[in-house]
Amino acid sequence: MYLRFKNYKISTLLIIALLITGISCKKEKEKLSEKLVQNFKNPPNEFKPMPFWHINGELTTTGIKEQMTDAKELAGFSGISVLPLAPKDNGRPGTTPTFLSKKYLERYQDVLNTAEDLDMQVILYDDNDFPSGMAGGKIGELFPQHTMKRLDKVEKLIDGPASLKQNIPKGKLVSVVAMNQETLQRIELSNYIENGTLQWQVPQGSWKIMLFVMVKDSYHKAFPVVDYMDTTAVREMIRLTYDVYKENFESYFGNTIKMTFFDDVGFFKHPRTWTSLFNEKFMELNGFDPRPWYPALWYDIGPETEAVRHAFFNTRAELLAEGFPKLVGEWTKENGLKDTGHPPGNYDPTPIDMNGDIFKFFRHTSIPLTDAIIEYQFGQNGHKLISSAADYYDKPIVSTEIYGAYKEQTFDSLMLYRSAMDLFSRGVNFVVPHGMWYNPDQVYISPLVSSDSEKLATALPSYSNFVGRSCMLLQGGKRVANIAVLYPFEELAGWYHFEAPDNPRQGFYVSPETNYQEISGLLTNDIRRDFTFIHPEYFLDNKYEIEQGSVILNNVTNKQKYDALIITGCKIISLKTLQKVKNYFDKGGLVISTGQLPFKSSEMGQDDKVKSLILEIFKVNPEAIEISELQINSNSAGGKAIHISKPNENTLSEALKASMVTDVAFNPNPKLSTDMGKFNYVHKVKEGKDFYFFSNSSDETITTEVTLQGKHYLFNADPHNGHIEKIKNLTHSKFNNQEFTKATLTLKPVSSTFWISN
């Protein structure tokens, strides 16, 4: 009797305990930590904007204190990046005192003293004006041999048989080739040079004689820039700039100064940038002599053209990545700092003539940065390249230099939010506005973003808090995106050649088949499915693991799982990459082709294997004329290969529904009446919480039902005012053993919100 009672007593207590635990767990799910609530209301300074401060005038101790105080107290900025400027021949003022002079360093000390007094940070901008690498003119003055180089081609036609005698032009001769105009036979003629003269007996036929010479390049700014690909040159540049700051201000490193900034490091206005050790690096990477192949940089040389161009431009990308950004990244790390910055055109359709390879460029950079400039939404479909590179390298912060060269007359307080929200949805989580001006009456790169702007002054404190709240929640953790898009580097490199007559402008010369940025826009702005670009070379890493029906990016923090892989329009692909795609398909993966299927390999002599693999995966002849708009092939493992000959929102959306559970879905999927603004989202997971950011940069009110994968108890956190409240009227459901949560989202024009799941 007693024993039964005792057991009954224990059971009752156990049930009560379980009930209390259940109630307690539910309550925990229905509240957020006090620290999160308070920090969201009053975001820490480290997450707020830190603008460029263009010094177009004479720095004084009084001026420094006044302007930095205004930046903190009137605009809400938590730091500044001092951007000294070079004077122009047209009378445009530069910075006084002279960059890195004794007087300049004294004024910089005033900046640091003021920053300490105001609890502000200073970003160390590394040069006098942009691009970085001029060392305020010292590189050209002291080390002219270390400035940027250019590859020139000197050519002549000659009919054989004939005797050729030609003087070698000034510069460093890197190759000399004779190419038969009919057969495309090439003969490398370096062995026929003696005492600066080329002498050769020209065979029968019409021959083009080409001498490829590396010369010192001209420049488009006040001073020549360093050879970014020459490590010896870059080390001299570091000694002339970074080391001077260290010598004078090392005690501020890691506290007042936590970050450095480099600007426009790449090939802008210098598409034929070259370097002295190019041929040696080419041999190391590719295993063969590049000299007979130099004509491919200008001309079609036959079936090997695309593979050889890829080898050349991949080599240049490696040289740039292992030059300036690597050495600067190593210097900052050794000194307890983080570096950020960007090459030119990092959002452009092709990196080949701008930055080499955007993924490789940021290999050694602590905080990859996207340059959101020129006008609202310019390059928008390319910004995910930078955050995707950060995803691969498991880097928690992605910054933006934003608003530069927007037109002053059309820039208003709403534009502050439109651009920032769009970039937050594309992976950005640190903001460097462009910017403040020391002399606000002589702004020559609009707009003015400071308390001196009459139309923005009253809006800036709220804007700074908005940025602070948003970046606080978006930095770190992992991004949830279950679609991978192969970055078509081989197509971009294999297509590009120097001095193409139909090249519209740097960064935009791509093949007619190239559509990866259009696919980026469809996914982000129309279908509204988040994705990650994957570099085809990096896809071969063990870091990308193929599981049944999925590709896993095995990062420590930002681990991602992709349930679909998209190959965008291209003729050229790496055979090795395609073999891994085939492995994914064989293991139940969903592969989607959007446009032209590849039929050429970036590895020489492997075209037939590429064609065969494409036929195996898609059951489509990649060289045939398109018959069906959409073709589907499947295998016994559950794999699906869908070829869309002419992708659009409907066909791509249908293809993605083939075998995927949607992480975030909208019903109805909002349709905006104009292109002014976008409706986007991003989903991040960190510290055991899900953070969903929804942004509406348009002028329309949006209302839609949102379905989230998983069972969530949600809070609405408004980054515009810091308010957090529990979302009511949630519904939970289950389908095919998957749990889902639904709630209604309403966003007014130019507004955003976070949903937080505990």
C-alpha positions in Angstrom: 0.0 0.0 0.0 2.7 2.4 1.0 4.8 1.4 -1.9 2.1 2.0 -4.4 1.4 5.4 -2.8 5.0 6.2 -3.0 5.2 5.4 -6.6 2.1 7.3 -7.3 3.5 10.2 -5.4 6.7 10.1 -7.5 4.8 9.8 -10.7 2.6 12.8 -9.8 5.6 14.8 -8.9 7.3 13.8 -12.2 4.2 14.9 -14.2 4.0 18.2 -12.3 7.8 18.7 -12.9 7.4 18.0 -16.6 4.4 20.3 -16.8 6.4 23.1 -15.1 9.4 22.4 -17.4 7.1 22.6 -20.4 5.5 25.8 -19.3 9.0 27.2 -18.5 10.4 26.2 -21.9 7.4 27.8 -23.6 7.9 31.0 -21.6 11.6 31.0 -22.6 10.6 30.7 -26.2 8.2 33.6 -25.8 10.7 36.1 -24.5 14.1 37.5 -25.6 17.1 38.2 -23.4 17.2 41.6 -21.7 20.6 42.2 -23.2 19.3 41.7 -26.7 16.4 44.0 -26.1 18.5 46.8 -24.6 21.2 46.5 -27.3 18.6 46.6 -30.0 17.0 49.7 -28.5 20.4 51.4 -28.0 22.9 49.7 -30.4 26.6 49.6 -29.5 28.7 52.1 -31.3 30.8 49.4 -33.2 27.8 48.6 -35.4 26.9 52.2 -36.4 28.1 53.9 -39.6 31.7 55.1 -39.9 31.9 57.4 -43.0 34.7 58.6 -45.2 35.8 62.1 -44.1 37.2 63.7 -47.3 39.8 66.3 -46.2 39.5 69.0 -49.0 41.2 71.8 -47.1 43.6 72.6 -44.3 43.4 70.5 -41.2 43.4 72.4 -38.0 43.0 71.2 -34.4 39.9 73.3 -34.0 38.3 72.1 -37.2 39.0 68.5 -36.3 37.4 68.7 -32.9 34.3 70.6 -34.3 33.6 68.3 -37.2 34.2 65.0 -35.3 32.0 66.3 -32.4 29.3 67.0 -35.0 29.7 63.6 -36.6 29.2 61.9 -33.2 26.6 64.1 -31.5 24.6 65.5 -34.4 24.8 62.6 -37.0 25.2 59.6 -34.6 28.3 58.3 -36.5 30.5 56.1 -34.3 33.7 56.7 -36.2 35.3 58.2 -39.3 37.8 57.2 -42.0 40.2 60.1 -42.6 40.5 60.3 -46.4 43.3 62.7 -47.4 43.0 64.1 -51.0 45.6 65.1 -53.6 45.3 68.6 -55.1 44.3 68.9 -58.7 45.7 71.1 -61.5 42.3 72.6 -62.0 42.6 74.3 -58.6 40.6 71.7 -56.7 41.9 71.7 -53.1 43.6 68.7 -51.6 44.7 68.0 -48.1 46.9 70.4 -46.1 49.3 69.7 -44.5 51.0 67.4 -47.0 50.2 63.7 -46.6 52.4 62.0 -44.0 54.5 65.1 -43.4 55.4 66.0 -39.8 52.5 68.5 -39.6 50.1 66.0 -41.1 51.0 63.4 -38.5 50.5 66.1 -35.8 46.9 66.7 -37.1 46.3 63.0 -37.3 47.3 62.8 -33.6 44.6 65.5 -33.0 42.1 63.1 -34.8 43.0 60.3 -32.5 42.9 62.4 -29.4 39.5 63.6 -30.3 38.3 60.1 -31.1 39.4 59.0 -27.6 37.6 61.9 -26.0 34.4 61.1 -28.0 34.6 57.3 -27.8 34.9 57.1 -31.6 36.9 54.8 -33.8 39.2 55.9 -36.7 39.5 53.7 -39.8 43.0 54.1 -41.2 42.6 54.9 -44.9 45.9 54.0 -46.4 46.8 56.6 -49.0 46.4 60.1 -50.3 43.3 59.9 -52.5 42.3 56.8 -54.4 43.4 54.3 -55.7 45.5 53.0 -52.9 49.1 52.3 -53.8 50.4 55.8 -54.7 51.9 56.4 -51.2 51.1 60.0 -51.7 53.4 60.2 -54.7 56.4 58.5 -53.0 56.2 55.3 -55.0 56.6 57.1 -58.3 59.2 59.5 -56.9 61.4 56.9 -55.0 60.7 53.7 -56.8 59.6 54.3 -60.4 60.7 50.7 -61.2 57.9 49.5 -58.9 55.0 51.3 -60.6 52.2 49.7 -62.7 53.2 48.0 -65.9 51.2 47.5 -69.2 51.3 44.8 -71.9 51.6 46.2 -75.4 51.5 44.4 -78.7 53.5 45.5 -81.7 52.7 43.7 -84.9 53.2 43.7 -88.6 52.0 41.5 -91.6 54.6 40.0 -93.9 54.2 37.6 -96.8 56.7 34.8 -97.1 59.1 33.6 -98.2 61.0 36.7 -97.0 63.7 37.9 -94.7 62.5 39.7 -91.5 64.8 42.1 -89.7 63.1 44.2 -86.9 64.4 46.1 -83.9 62.9 45.1 -80.5 60.9 48.0 -79.0 61.7 49.5 -75.7 60.4 47.7 -72.6 60.6 44.1 -71.4 60.0 41.6 -74.3 57.8 38.8 -72.8 57.1 37.0 -76.1 57.5 37.2 -79.8 55.3 35.1 -82.0 54.7 34.6 -85.7 51.2 33.4 -86.6 50.1 32.1 -90.0 46.9 34.0 -91.0 45.3 31.0 -92.7 46.3 27.9 -90.6 46.8 29.8 -87.3 50.2 27.9 -86.9 52.3 29.8 -84.4 56.1 29.9 -84.0 57.7 31.5 -80.9 60.7 33.5 -82.2 62.7 34.4 -79.0 65.6 32.3 -80.2 65.9 34.5 -83.3 66.7 37.6 -81.3 70.3 38.8 -81.0 71.6 42.2 -79.9 68.1 43.7 -79.8 67.2 42.6 -83.3 64.8 40.0 -84.5 66.0 38.2 -87.7 64.0 35.4 -89.2 63.4 33.7 -92.5 59.6 33.9 -93.0 58.2 30.7 -94.6 55.6 30.6 -97.3 52.3 32.2 -96.5 50.9 35.3 -94.9 52.3 35.8 -91.3 51.5 38.2 -88.5 54.6 39.0 -86.5 53.7 40.0 -82.9 56.0 41.4 -80.3 54.6 41.5 -76.8 56.3 44.1 -74.7 55.8 45.1 -71.1 56.2 48.8 -70.5 55.7 51.3 -67.7 52.1 52.4 -67.7 50.7 55.8 -67.6 48.3 56.7 -64.8 45.0 58.5 -64.4 45.4 60.1 -61.0 47.8 62.6 -59.5 50.5 60.0 -58.9 51.5 56.6 -60.4 50.4 53.5 -58.4 52.4 50.6 -57.3 52.6 47.3 -59.3 49.9 45.5 -57.3 51.1 42.1 -58.5 54.7 42.6 -57.5 55.3 41.6 -53.9 58.6 43.5 -53.8 56.9 46.7 -55.0 54.0 46.3 -52.5 56.4 45.8 -49.6 58.0 49.2 -50.5 54.5 50.8 -50.6 53.7 49.3 -47.1 57.0 50.7 -45.8 56.1 54.2 -47.1 52.6 54.3 -45.7 51.4 51.6 -43.3 54.7 51.4 -41.4 54.7 55.2 -41.0 51.3 55.0 -39.2 52.6 52.2 -37.1 55.7 54.1 -36.1 53.7 57.1 -34.9 50.4 55.6 -33.7 50.9 51.9 -32.8 49.6 52.4 -29.3 46.2 53.2 -30.9 46.1 49.9 -32.8 43.4 47.6 -31.6 41.5 50.2 -29.7 40.9 53.6 -31.4 42.2 52.2 -34.7 40.8 48.7 -35.4 40.5 48.7 -39.1 42.4 49.8 -42.2 40.9 50.7 -45.6 42.3 50.2 -49.2 40.6 51.6 -52.2 40.2 50.6 -55.9 43.1 48.1 -56.0 43.0 46.6 -59.5 43.0 47.4 -63.2 40.6 50.3 -63.6 41.6 52.3 -66.7 44.5 49.8 -67.1 42.9 46.6 -68.5 46.2 45.4 -69.9 48.0 45.6 -66.5 50.9 43.1 -66.5 53.9 42.3 -64.2 57.5 41.2 -64.5 57.2 37.7 -63.2 54.0 36.8 -65.1 55.6 34.1 -67.3 57.2 32.4 -64.3 53.9 32.3 -62.4 52.1 31.0 -65.5 54.5 28.1 -65.8 54.1 27.3 -62.1 50.3 27.3 -62.3 49.7 25.7 -65.7 52.8 23.6 -66.4 53.6 24.9 -69.8 55.4 27.9 -71.5 53.0 30.8 -72.1 55.1 32.5 -74.8 53.7 30.7 -77.8 50.2 31.4 -76.6 50.3 35.2 -76.1 48.3 35.9 -79.4 45.2 34.4 -77.7 45.1 37.5 -75.5 44.0 39.4 -78.7 43.0 36.9 -81.3 41.2 33.6 -81.9 44.0 31.0 -82.3 41.9 27.9 -82.8 40.2 25.3 -80.6 42.5 26.0 -77.6 41.6 29.8 -77.5 39.2 29.7 -74.6 41.3 27.3 -72.4 44.5 29.4 -73.0 42.7 32.7 -72.2 41.4 31.1 -69.0 45.0 30.1 -68.1 46.3 33.6 -68.7 43.6 35.4 -66.8 43.5 33.0 -63.9 47.2 33.5 -63.6 46.7 37.3 -63.4 44.0 36.8 -60.9 46.3 34.8 -58.7 49.1 37.3 -59.0 46.8 40.1 -57.9 45.3 38.1 -55.0 48.8 37.2 -53.7 50.1 40.7 -54.1 48.6 43.8 -52.6 45.6 42.3 -50.7 47.6 39.4 -49.3 50.5 41.6 -48.0 48.2 44.2 -46.6 46.1 41.5 -45.0 49.2 40.0 -43.4 50.4 43.4 -42.1 47.1 44.2 -40.5 46.8 40.8 -38.9 50.3 41.1 -37.5 49.4 44.4 -36.0 46.1 43.4 -34.4 43.9 45.1 -37.0 41.4 44.1 -39.6 41.5 45.3 -43.2 38.7 46.1 -45.5 38.6 47.6 -48.9 37.7 46.7 -52.5 39.0 46.5 -56.1 37.3 48.4 -58.8 34.1 46.9 -60.4 33.6 44.2 -57.8 30.0 44.0 -58.8 30.5 44.2 -62.6 29.6 41.3 -64.9 33.2 40.4 -65.6 36.1 40.7 -63.1 38.7 39.9 -65.8 39.7 43.5 -66.7 38.9 45.0 -63.3 40.0 42.8 -60.4 41.0 39.5 -61.8 38.7 37.2 -59.8 36.6 38.7 -57.0 36.6 35.4 -55.0 40.4 35.2 -55.1 40.9 38.9 -54.5 39.3 38.7 -51.0 41.2 35.5 -50.0 43.4 37.4 -47.5 41.1 40.3 -46.6 39.5 40.3 -43.1 36.3 42.1 -44.2 35.4 41.9 -47.8 33.7 45.1 -49.1 31.3 45.9 -51.9 31.4 49.3 -53.5 27.8 50.5 -53.9 28.4 53.7 -55.9 27.4 55.7 -59.0 23.6 55.5 -58.6 20.9 53.6 -56.7 20.8 49.9 -57.7 23.8 50.2 -60.0 25.5 46.8 -60.0 22.9 45.4 -57.6 22.9 41.9 -59.1 26.6 41.6 -58.5 26.8 42.5 -54.8 26.1 38.9 -53.8 29.5 38.0 -55.2 31.2 39.7 -52.3 29.0 38.2 -49.6 29.3 34.8 -51.3 33.1 35.1 -51.1 32.8 36.0 -47.4 30.6 32.9 -47.0 33.2 30.6 -48.5 36.0 32.0 -46.3 33.7 32.0 -43.2 34.2 35.7 -42.6 31.5 37.2 -40.4 31.5 40.8 -41.6 30.9 42.2 -45.1 31.2 45.9 -45.4 30.0 48.5 -48.0 31.3 51.8 -49.2 28.0 53.3 -50.1 26.4 56.4 -51.8 29.5 57.6 -53.6 28.7 59.6 -56.8 24.9 59.4 -56.3 23.5 62.6 -57.7 23.0 65.3 -55.0 19.8 66.7 -56.5 18.0 63.3 -56.3 19.5 62.1 -53.0 17.3 62.4 -50.0 16.8 60.8 -46.5 14.8 57.9 -48.0 17.8 57.0 -50.2 19.9 56.5 -47.1 17.6 53.6 -46.3 16.8 52.3 -49.7 20.4 51.4 -50.6 21.3 50.2 -47.1 18.3 47.9 -46.9 18.9 46.4 -50.3 22.5 45.7 -49.3 21.6 44.2 -46.0 19.5 41.7 -47.8 22.5 40.8 -50.0 24.8 40.0 -47.1 26.2 43.4 -46.0 26.5 44.1 -42.3 28.9 47.1 -41.9 28.4 50.5 -43.5 30.9 53.1 -44.6 28.9 56.1 -46.1 30.5 58.2 -48.7 30.5 60.7 -47.0 31.6 63.7 -44.9 33.6 66.6 -46.4 35.9 68.8 -44.4 34.9 71.8 -46.6 31.2 71.1 -47.3 30.9 74.0 -49.7 33.4 72.3 -52.1 32.1 68.7 -52.4 33.2 67.2 -55.7 31.9 63.7 -55.2 28.3 64.0 -54.2 26.3 63.5 -52.1 27.2 65.2 -48.8 26.3 62.8 -46.0 26.9 64.8 -42.8 25.2 67.1 -40.4 26.2 69.9 -42.8 23.6 68.7 -45.3 20.4 70.7 -44.7 18.2 67.9 -46.2 19.9 65.0 -44.3 20.9 66.6 -41.0 17.8 65.8 -39.0 17.5 62.3 -40.5 21.0 61.1 -39.7 20.7 60.2 -36.0 17.8 57.8 -36.7 19.6 56.5 -39.7 22.7 55.7 -37.6 20.7 53.9 -35.1 18.9 51.9 -37.8 22.2 50.8 -39.3 23.5 50.0 -35.8 20.5 47.8 -34.9 20.6 46.1 -38.3 24.3 45.4 -38.4 24.2 44.1 -34.8 21.7 41.4 -35.7 23.3 40.6 -39.1 26.9 40.3 -38.3 28.2 36.7 -37.7 26.4 33.5 -37.6 25.4 31.5 -40.7 23.2 32.5 -43.6 20.5 30.1 -44.7 20.4 29.8 -48.5 19.7 26.4 -50.0 20.4 27.3 -53.6 24.0 27.4 -55.1 24.8 29.2 -58.3 28.1 28.4 -60.1 30.0 31.5 -60.7 31.0 31.2 -64.4 34.6 32.3 -64.1 35.8 30.0 -66.9 33.2 31.5 -69.3 34.2 35.1 -68.3 37.9 34.4 -68.7 37.7 32.3 -71.8 35.6 34.9 -73.6 37.5 38.0 -72.7 40.4 39.4 -74.9 42.2 42.7 -75.0 41.1 45.6 -77.2 37.9 44.0 -78.5 36.2 46.6 -80.8 32.8 45.7 -79.4 33.8 46.1 -75.7 31.3 48.6 -74.3 33.3 49.5 -71.1 35.5 47.9 -68.5 33.8 45.3 -66.5 31.0 44.7 -69.0 32.5 42.7 -71.9 30.9 39.3 -71.5 29.7 36.6 -74.0 26.1 36.7 -75.2 25.5 33.5 -73.3 26.5 35.0 -69.9 23.4 35.5 -67.7 24.5 34.8 -64.2 23.7 38.3 -63.0 20.2 38.1 -64.6 19.7 34.9 -62.7 20.9 36.6 -59.5 18.2 39.3 -60.0 15.5 36.7 -60.8 16.3 34.8 -57.6 16.6 37.8 -55.3 14.1 40.3 -56.6 11.4 38.2 -58.3 11.3 34.5 -57.1 12.7 35.7 -53.8 14.8 32.7 -53.0 18.2 33.4 -51.3 21.3 31.8 -52.9 25.0 31.7 -52.7 27.5 31.9 -55.6 30.1 29.1 -55.7 33.4 29.5 -57.4 33.9 26.5 -59.7 37.5 26.1 -58.7 36.7 26.2 -55.0 33.8 23.8 -55.5 36.5 21.1 -56.0 37.7 21.6 -52.4 37.0 19.1 -49.8 35.2 21.9 -48.0 32.3 21.2 -50.4 30.9 17.8 -49.5 28.4 15.9 -51.6 25.6 14.2 -49.6 22.5 12.5 -50.7 20.6 15.3 -52.6 22.7 18.1 -51.1 26.0 20.0 -51.3 27.4 21.0 -47.8 29.7 23.9 -47.3 31.6 22.7 -44.3 32.5 25.9 -42.5 33.1 26.2 -38.8 30.4 28.9 -38.4 28.8 29.8 -41.7 27.9 26.2 -42.6 25.5 26.1 -45.5 23.5 23.3 -47.2 22.4 23.6 -50.8 19.6 21.5 -52.3 19.8 22.9 -55.8 22.8 23.8 -58.0 22.4 26.2 -60.9 24.7 26.3 -64.0 24.0 29.6 -65.7 24.4 30.3 -69.4 27.9 29.5 -70.7 29.9 27.7 -73.4 33.0 27.0 -71.2 33.3 25.1 -67.9 36.0 23.2 -66.1 35.8 19.5 -66.8 36.8 18.8 -63.1 34.0 21.0 -61.8 31.5 19.3 -64.1 32.6 15.9 -62.9 31.7 16.9 -59.4 28.4 18.3 -60.6 27.7 14.9 -62.1 28.6 13.2 -58.8 26.0 15.5 -57.1 23.4 14.6 -59.7 24.2 10.9 -59.3 23.6 11.2 -55.6 20.1 12.6 -55.9 20.9 16.3 -56.5 18.9 18.9 -58.4 20.9 20.5 -61.2 19.3 23.3 -63.2 20.8 24.9 -66.3 19.6 28.3 -67.2 20.5 29.0 -70.9 23.3 27.8 -73.1 24.8 24.5 -71.9 28.6 24.3 -71.9 30.5 22.3 -74.6 34.0 23.6 -74.2 36.5 22.9 -71.4 38.8 25.3 -69.6 41.3 22.5 -69.6 43.0 22.0 -73.0 41.9 19.0 -75.0 38.9 18.1 -72.9 36.0 19.5 -74.9 34.6 16.1 -75.9 34.5 15.0 -72.3 32.5 18.1 -71.4 30.0 17.4 -74.2 29.7 13.8 -73.1 29.1 14.7 -69.4 26.5 17.4 -70.3 24.7 14.8 -72.4 24.7 12.3 -69.5 23.4 14.8 -67.0 20.8 16.7 -69.1 20.1 14.4 -72.1 20.6 17.5 -74.2 23.2 18.0 -76.9 24.8 21.3 -75.9 25.6 22.3 -79.5 22.2 21.5 -80.9 19.6 24.1 -81.7 17.1 24.4 -78.8 13.8 22.6 -79.4 12.1 22.5 -76.0 12.0 25.4 -73.6 12.3 23.0 -70.6 13.7 19.5 -70.5 13.9 17.2 -67.5 16.1 14.2 -66.9 16.0 12.1 -63.7 17.9 9.1 -62.3 17.1 6.2 -59.9 18.8 8.0 -57.0 16.2 10.8 -57.2 18.5 13.2 -59.0 17.0 15.7 -61.4 18.6 17.7 -64.2 16.4 20.5 -65.6 17.5 22.4 -68.6 15.8 25.8 -69.2 16.7 27.1 -72.6 15.2 30.6 -72.0 15.0 31.2 -68.3 12.4 33.6 -66.8 10.7 34.0 -63.4 8.1 31.3 -64.1 10.3 28.6 -65.6 13.0 29.0 -63.0 10.5 29.1 -60.2 8.9 25.9 -61.4 12.3 24.2 -61.7 13.2 25.0 -58.1 9.9 23.5 -56.9 11.0 20.1 -58.3 12.5 18.7 -55.1 13.0 21.5 -52.6 11.5 22.6 -49.3 11.4 26.4 -49.3 13.0 28.0 -46.3 11.0 31.3 -46.6 8.0 31.6 -48.8 5.6 34.4 -49.6 1.9 34.1 -50.5 1.2 36.1 -52.5 4.7 36.7 -53.8 4.6 40.6 -54.0 4.6 42.2 -57.4 5.9 45.8 -57.4 4.6 48.1 -60.1 8.0 49.9 -60.7 11.7 49.2 -60.5 12.1 51.8 -57.8 13.0 49.7 -54.9 12.9 46.0 -54.1 11.3 43.6 -51.6 14.0 41.2 -50.3 14.9 39.1 -47.3 17.8 37.3 -45.6 17.8 34.6 -43.0 20.6 34.2 -40.5 21.1 31.8 -37.6 23.3 32.7 -34.6 23.5 32.1 -30.9 20.6 29.7 -31.1 18.2 32.2 -32.7 16.8 32.7 -36.2 16.9 36.2 -37.6 14.8 37.0 -40.6 15.3 40.5 -42.2 12.6 41.7 -44.5 13.1 44.9 -46.5 10.9 47.0 -48.7 12.8 49.8 -50.4 10.0 50.6 -52.8 7.3 53.3 -52.5 4.5 50.7 -52.1 3.0 49.1 -49.1 3.5 45.3 -49.1 1.3 42.8 -47.2 1.9 39.0 -47.6 1.7 35.8 -45.6 5.1 34.5 -44.8 5.7 30.7 -44.3 8.9 29.8 -42.5 10.3 26.3 -42.3 10.3 25.1 -38.7 8.3 25.7 -35.6 9.0 29.3 -34.4 7.8 31.6 -31.7 8.4 35.0 -33.3 9.2 38.6 -32.2 9.0 41.6 -34.5 12.0 43.9 -34.0 11.7 47.2 -35.8 15.2 48.6 -36.7 13.8 52.0 -37.4 12.7 52.7 -33.8 14.2 49.9 -31.7 10.8 48.5 -30.6 10.4 44.7 -30.1 7.0 43.0 -29.6 5.7 39.5 -29.8 4.1 38.5 -33.1 0.6 37.2 -32.4 -1.7 35.0 -34.5 1.1 32.7 -35.5 0.0 29.4 -37.0 2.0 26.2 -36.9 1.5 23.2 -39.2 3.1 20.0 -40.3 3.4 18.6 -43.8 5.5 15.5 -44.9 7.1 15.5 -41.4 8.2 19.1 -41.8 7.0 21.8 -39.4 6.1 25.3 -40.7 5.2 28.6 -39.1 3.0 31.2 -40.8 2.5 34.9 -40.0 1.4 38.0 -41.8 4.0 40.6 -42.8 3.1 44.2 -43.6 5.8 46.6 -44.6 5.2 50.3 -45.4 7.2 52.0 -48.1 10.9 52.3 -47.5 10.9 50.2 -44.3 12.2 47.0 -43.0 11.8 44.7 -40.0 13.4 41.7 -38.3 11.5 38.6 -37.2 13.4 36.9 -34.4 12.7 33.3 -33.4 13.9 32.2 -29.9 
